[in-house]
Amino acid sequence: GHEQLLKMMEERMMDVEQKLRLVKRLLQDKVNQLKEQLSKNTRADAVVKDLYVENAQLLKALEATEQRQKTAERKNYLLEEKIANLNRIVRNLASPSFSS
């Protein structure tokens, strides 16, 4: 009885060790998977930061372009006003000479 009990205990120990090795292997796989995910997340985070900086630069460039457009529109309006005034002056200068 004592021998058989010892043998059963030994078999159970071997079974437990085998299960522990399996669990250890599964845990190591999970650790590797999580390390890979962390690496991917770190790369994605760097890309997001780069995009954030690039977006800020593009917004500044857009604001500058819009400001230049407004300035050009103002200058264009002033030039159109000047052209209209010059046309009026030319008409006024030309009309007396035609009437005489």
Beta strands, then each sheet from edge to edge (+ up, - down):
end
